[in-house]
Amino acid sequence: MTEETGAKPPTVTPVRVVIALCLVAPFVAMLWVSSYAKVDPTFIGIPFFYWYQMLWVLISTALTMIAYKLWQRDQRARKGGASA
């Protein structure tokens, strides 16, 4: 539809907002130290401070993967390729 009119697709789209949120969430979670600077609850003897950060390593990996896949799909859609 945009190719027929010669108009460029919008730069800010809902998909790109989701991508940005996926990439920003780990930074916000780790920079808000007062939310996890405590000992309890412990998990298998590990203080909350440590296991919370390790959990965010896994969450960050998943969110980065989701952001990458969404970005690929967005780029294919902008170039007129198949989406998915």
N, C-alpha and C positions, 0 to 999 in steps of 0.2 A: 504494500500500500504506500509506503513512504518512497519507494523507488519510482513509482509512477508520477508522484507530485514533485519529486526532486528534493523534498524536505528531509533534513537529517533527523534521526530518532532522538528523543530527549536524552540529555546526558544523565540526569538523575531519574532513575526508575525505581519501582519498588524492589526489584531484584538487587539492584546495586545498594540500596539502603540495607537490605538483609546482609549482603556481603560485608558492608562496613560494620554492621553490628557484630557479626561473627568475628571480625578481626579486632574490634575494639574491646569486646567483653573481657578477654583475658587480661588486658592491660588495666582496666578498671578494677577487676577483681584483685589483682596483685598489688596495685598502688594504694588500695584502701586497706592498709595494714591493720588499722584498729579493729576491723571486722574479724580478723583471724589471729590477732596477737594474744593468744591464751593457751593454756595447757589442756584444759578439759573441753570436750570429751576426748579421751584417748582411744586409739584404735590399735588393737593388738600390742599395747604398751607404748605406742608412738604418740607423742603429744600432738594435739590438734594443729598447732602451728606448722608442723612438718608435713603431716599427711594431707592437710588441706592444699598446701603448695604442690605436692606430688600429684594430687588428684587433678589440679589445674593443668599439669603437663599433659595428661591424657585428654582432658576436655579441650585444651587449646589445639591439640593435634586434630581432634575430630572437627572442631569449628573451622580450622584452616583448610581441611580437606573439603568440607561443605562449601566454603567460600570459593575455593579453586574450581570445584565442579560447577557451581553456579556461574562463575565468571566465564568458564569455557562455553557453557550453554548460551550465555548472553552474547558472547562474541560470535558464535555460530549464527545466532538469530539475526544479529546485525549485518552479517555478511550474506544472509539469505540461505544459509545451510539448514540442514535438519536440526531440530532442537531435541535434545535428549541424548 
